[in-house]
Amino acid sequence: MLPAVLQLSEERRSVFGPGGRLSPLREPFEFYPTPPEATRALLWVEAGDGGVWEPACGQGHIAKVLEAEGYDVTATDLVDHGYGRAGVDFLEQRLPRARHIVTNPPYGRGLADAFVRKALAFTAHTGGRVAMLLNIQSLCHPDRHASFVRRPPSVIYALDQCHCLPGGDARRATRRSYEHRYVWCLWEPETVPVTATRLQWLSTAPFTNVAIAKRNTQMKKGSLK
Ligand SMILES: C[S@@+](CC[C@H](N)C(=O)[O-])C[C@H]1O[C@@H](n2cnc3c(N)ncnc32)[C@H](O)[C@@H]1O
């Protein structure tokens, strides 16, 4: 089912095309939700003070994990996926809605690049950090080389397992859905000089719902201290 679109600018309509698809094989509005373990893993290694804006919140897969960890989250999206405030085109916003920005942005047709640029412009004012879940292939590209060199992330977390499936529905996943590899890219506030990017490997396995449920059961039985 197509999500309800509240309002779309001319520019956004021309990017997304009929049914909100960048191409017939892509999901409407690039809706590929983030499995919660990817965000839990990030919060295991990173923390911040101040509110967080999830500007492409979808069904709240990232926002809910942030909230569960005690963050004050402002969740918005271009379209209504049933979570957060809909009808907010991030790329057309003029004012930041929180100090930090964390999202898995829409990809394709330069959308993710535009999200990164916009997020860095906002946090230049708020003094916050930016965390974006990106396809690792997108880091190695002639069109992005200069911008990464000019404004390098402070750290890139290479996730071992993270599958952002079409509409979050495993039944519609294809072989390609499982071939994508993801990283969290973190940018510091503009005032913090970053000359080299740290690369760190991060496993999502300890943060899946199954792993957490298993740990809880073991704790209840007293076999885990
Ligand atoms: C890859 S999905 C990720 C959803 C959510 N961030 C998550 O991680 O589960 C991309 C999301 O971007 C939203 N989106 C696309 N273009 C947007 C725009 N210009 N402004 C705000 N949200 C947008 C889509 O509706 C979709 O929910």
The ligand as an ORCA input file, in Angstrom:
! r2SCAN-3c Opt
* xyz 0 1
  C      15.612      4.379      3.691
  S      14.041      4.921      4.386
  C      14.525      5.017      6.083
  C      13.409      5.252      7.055
  C      13.904      5.452      8.500
  N      14.900      6.512      8.569
  C      14.527      4.186      9.012
  O      15.749      4.159      9.119
  O      13.823      3.198      9.262
  C      14.007      6.610      3.781
  C      12.857      7.467      4.281
  O      13.035      8.778      3.730
  C      11.763      9.386      3.562
  N      11.980     10.517      2.652
  C      12.235     10.495      1.337
  N      12.453     11.730      0.878
  C      12.345     12.570      1.938
  C      12.454     13.990      2.101
  N      12.756     14.783      1.080
  N      12.265     14.500      3.345
  C      11.974     13.710      4.401
  N      11.844     12.360      4.296
  C      12.029     11.801      3.079
  C      10.903      8.244      3.046
  O       9.532      8.488      3.211
  C      11.423      7.074      3.903
  O      10.664      6.942      5.063
*
